[in-house]
Amino acid sequence: MKDPRQVLKLNLMTEKSSIMRETSNAYVFRVDRAANKKEIRQAVEKAFGVKVESVRTMVVSGKPKRLGRFMGRTGAWKKAIVKLQKDQHIADFENV
């Protein structure tokens, strides 16, 4: 099993993720591109001591960016939506 710090890069705190956290007990993370759903589930359970119900993943494509006359792209990254079981919650995210 990989170290949870290698799999979970950072938690995404957006307006949409806050609504998801309140209504459906789902948390959004930026994860390693090579991580699969099983590794993400194990990393969240080990890092926060909770039980995971489901994991949904998606690859977010990079956006085009411009610096003067030069065009480029930001890198693509992977996002995971982790839904916890009904009575579970992550205490670190409650007061943010």
N, C-alpha and C positions, 0 to 999 in steps of 0.2 A: 504494500500500500504506500502511496506517495504521501509526503508530508502535506498537511492541509494548507500550509503557507505557499506551497508550490502550485497547488490547484486553484485556490481562491485568491485572486489578485486584489480586488477591492469590492466593497459593497456600493451599489449604485443608489444614491439618494436623490430621486427625482420626484416630481409631483405625482406622476403616474405610479411609481413604485410605492410611494407612501399610501396612496389610495388602495393599492393591491394588498399592502401589509395590513391595513385596517379592515378591509372587507373580506378577503379570502385567505388571510394568514399566509401570504406568499412573500418571499424575500428575493431581491434581484441582486445578482453578483456578476462581476466581470471575472471570467475564469480563463485558465490556460487553454490555448487553441487545441492542444492534443488531448485534453481531458475528456473522458466519456461520462455518461450519466451515472454509472456505477461509482466512479472515482469521485465525482462531485457529491453524490449522496454520502459516501463515507467521510469525505472531508468536512462537510457541514455537521454531520453527527458527531464527529470527533472534536471539532473545534468549538462547538457551542453546546454540546451535550443535549441535543434534542433528537426527536424521531421525525424523519422525513417521510411524507406521504408520496410525493411525486416530484420529478425533475423534468423541466422542459428546457431545451437548449436551442440557440440560434446563432448563426454567424452574421455579425453586422459588418457590412462592407464599408470600406474606407470612403471618405468624402473627398471630392476634388478640392484642392487648395491651390492658391496662386500667390506667388511672391514676385511682384513686378511683372515681367513678361514671361516668367517661367511657371509652367504648370506642374503640379505634382499631386500625389494622393496621400492621405493618411493611411495607416495600416488597418487592415481588417482585424476584428477581435470577436471573441465569443462571449455571449451573454447566457446566463442560466437563471431561470425562474424556479425557485425551490419552494414548494408548498409543504408546510409542516402539518403534522397531525393536529386534530381539533384542540386538544388541551395544551399544546406546546407553543412556546414563543421564545424569541431571543431577547434577553433582557438588555443587551447593549444597544439595541436599536429603539427602545421605547421612548427615551427622552431626547432623541435627535430631531 
